[in-house]
Each structure stands twice: as structure tokens, then as C-alpha cells.
Amino acid sequence: MRPLVAKIKPATGFAHFFYLGLLVLLPAIVFVLVSLGFFQLALSIVVLSKWRMFAVRPRFWPTNIRANSVDLLVGIPMVMFMYHSDGELFKLLWAVLYAVWLIVIKPKSTLFMVSLQAFIGQFTGLMALYLVWGDGPLYGLTLITGLICFLSARHFFESFDEPYNRLLAYIWAYFGAALAWLLGHWLLFYGLVSQVTLLLSTLGYGLASLYYLDHNDRLSKSTRRQFVFIMLAIVLLVLTFSDWGDKVVSG
């Protein structure tokens, strides 16, 4: 089910440019607040920008929160990335990427763009989780990892009118949580990206691509074999060349 709150998106004229200006204003305000050291306020601004989720009867709130969850999985991490970046240039870069998300990617509703939204939401959500809270309790990392995977998968499958979208989302969430529980004992990082984020992103992208191609009747046997081979090769490379001796043990 898509959001129950009506979205006003003028397509032409002055109203359209005014609407785009409001979208650009959000990352600009966040950038200024983070640069001035008001991290909590910047985070609150992003959350409050979704006030329309609650502009309906309370019984619709869970549906609206789920429908807008991927947007929050991108917006909140962007604030965190700005806050943890060294130098104003990197902060500005994250602000620009956030603006691109709001103006170019988020408004689109084609199958490909919705799939891209789900992938970006899962990647940024997991990246921020392990970057900021990587030393947190393992049960917390496991629970939130599963939640991020679930919300991203629901966003992906609902665009295909998949009758088993909830079941498939739960399966992906369980797999993500299980992987987080296992690898959380040896939490490895490749730069800013944790091993959990890298593996879930690789497998998630591969499986989602197979589903997308199959839904559009473009999945051949050779294509399926290529995707499976590439996914397995990446996973094996990551596991083989990881320095398991240099690890962060989470308890």
C-alpha cells in the first residue's frame, strides 16, 4: 500500500520551481546546522519534515511511517555522514547528494526507480548504523539491521504488487539479522563500510536484480547464472581476504 497522505507536487510553472526550492532548502538548512554544531537540531528537522505522516487519523500512522521509512533511511544517515565528515567540503558533498535524492530519485515511481530507492535506503541505513553505532550491543545491531532490511524489502516488493511481499520482506529481514548476529562478533570495516553492509548490499542488489528481470520477462538462464556467480564470487572474495585477526569484538 502506498502512502495515504496526498502529495502536492506541482509539475510546471512558478509553483514547480517554488516546490523545488523548498526541497533544496532542507539539505541547505541541515548543512548549516551541522556546520554550526547543532547536530540534534538538524536531525530533528529531517524527522519533522515528514510531519504529513501524522496528518491523518492515528490508525493510518503505521502505514504512513512504513511508506516513508526509506526516505528517513536516507535523510537521517545523510545528517550523520555530514556530522562525522572532516571539513566543510565533505559536509557540502553529502548535502548535495541529499538534494539529489530529494529532487531526482525520491519523487520517481517507476519500478526501476523504486527499486533504486530501496537499495539506497538499505545501503545508507546500514552504513550509518555500523559507522555510528558499530560498538553498540550486538542485540541492538541485530534488531536494527533486521528492521532496515525489512523496511527496504517492503518498499521494493510493494511496487511489484507482490502478493507475498510481507513474507519475503520478513525472510530478508531474518537473513539480514542472522548475518548481523554472526558477523557482529567480528565486525570488520573496509574504509567506512562494514562487512555486514557490504555483504547485504551485494546480495540484496543481486537478488533484487534477478527478481526485477524475472518480473519483466528478461531473465534468461545465462543471466541468472552470471548473477549468481558474481554474487558468490564477491562474497568469497570478501570472506577470503578479510583480516579476521584485526577485528572488533561486539558483545
Buried (B, 14 or more C-beta within 10 A) or exposed (E): EEBBBEEEEEEEEEEEEEBBEEBBEBBBBBBEBBBEEBBEEBBEBBEEBBEBBEEBEEEBBEBBBBBBBBBBBBBBBBBBBBBBBEEEEEBBBBBBBBBEBBBEBBBEEEBEBBBBBBBBBBBBBBBBBBBBEBEBEBEEBBBBBBBBBBBBBBBBBBBBEBEEBBEBBBBBBEBBBEBBBEBBEBBBBEEEBBBBBBBBBBBBBBBBBBBBBEBEEEBEEEBEEEBEEBBEEBBEEBEEEBEEEEBEEBE
